Amino acid sequence: MQAGSVLQNNSQFLDKETWHQHFIACKTGKCTKTDYCHQHNLVYHQFIYWCRKFEEKNSLSTHHDDFQFVSVKIKSDTLLSKILCTLELNNGKRLLIHDMSVVEKLVDWQ
């Protein structure tokens, strides 16, 4: 028996990279996930688990690509003006917003 067939018959022992290769091959192929699992002797629920992990990772990285910077012009009196909004970030930093146009852009941002 070849080493590759041992791994395919024992899909619970596959590493992340091998699951990723299966994910890409299935995604670029023309068969269903069920058919792909049958053809490659993979446990269906494990394959679905890994597919979801890779799809989630892809959607997060795609989402990050959608970020855009907003140009901000600071006037000397802006620092003394009233704070309209405070955005608290996960890293403990705060963004103090003084200009309504910035608030509008943040609200419209998806």
N, C-alpha and C positions, 0 to 999 in steps of 0.2 A: 504494500500500500504506500502511496506517495505521501509526503509530508503535507502537501497542499490539501489533499482530500481528507486527511485527518483533521485539519483546521476547519474545513468546510463542514464536516460531519459533527464537529463539536463547536458550534458557533458561539457558545457561551464563553469560550476561551479566546475569542478574537480581540485584538487590541484596537484602540481608537482609530489608528491610521488605516487598518484593514477595513473597519466598518465604514470609514470615510470613503475609501476606494469603492466599496460596494454601493454606497449612497450615490456617488458620482456616476458610476456605471449604470445604475438603475434609472437615475434622473435623465441621463442622456440617451438611454435606450427607449424602445417602443413598447415594452411589456409592462404589465401592472406590477405593483410591489409583491403581490401574492405569487404571480408567475415567476418573478425574479427569485423569490425565496425558494420556490420549488426547484428551479433550475440550478441554484447554487447551494442547496441543502442548508439553508439558513432558517433559524427559528423566527417565525413571522413577528411575534410580539417584541422580540429583541431588536429586529431590524427596524420596526416602527419606532421604537424608543430612540435608536440612534438617528434615524431620519429626522425626527422631531428636534433633537438636540442640534443637528447640523442646520436644519431649516431655521430654527430660532436664532442661531448664531449668525446666519446669513442675513436674516431680517434685521437684526440689531446693527450689523456692520453697514448694511444698506441705509438704515435709518440715520446713522451717524454721518453718512456721506451727504445727507440732505441739509446739514447744519450750514448756516450762512452767518457771516459776521455782519453786524450793523454798524455803519459809521456813526460816530458820535462826535459832535462838536461841543467842546467845553468852553463856556464863557467864564470869566473870572467871578462873576456874581452867582454862577450856578451852584457853586459849592456852598454858598450861604442860603440858597433858596430852599423852599419847603420840599421835603422828601415825599414824593407821591406814592412810591411803592418800594418795598424791600424784598429782594429775591434771595432766599437762603439756599445755599448749595449744599450738596452732600458732604463736601470736604470742609464744611464749617465756615466757609467764606460767605460774605454777604455782598450783594450788588444793590446799591442805593440808586434809585431812579428818580430823577428830578424833572424829566421832560415827558409830557403826555404822548408825544409822537413815538417814543420808545415803548411806552406801555401799549399803545395801539399795535405796534409791530409784534410785540410779544403775544398779545391776545390773538392776533390773526395768524400767527405762526403755527403750523401743524406738523 
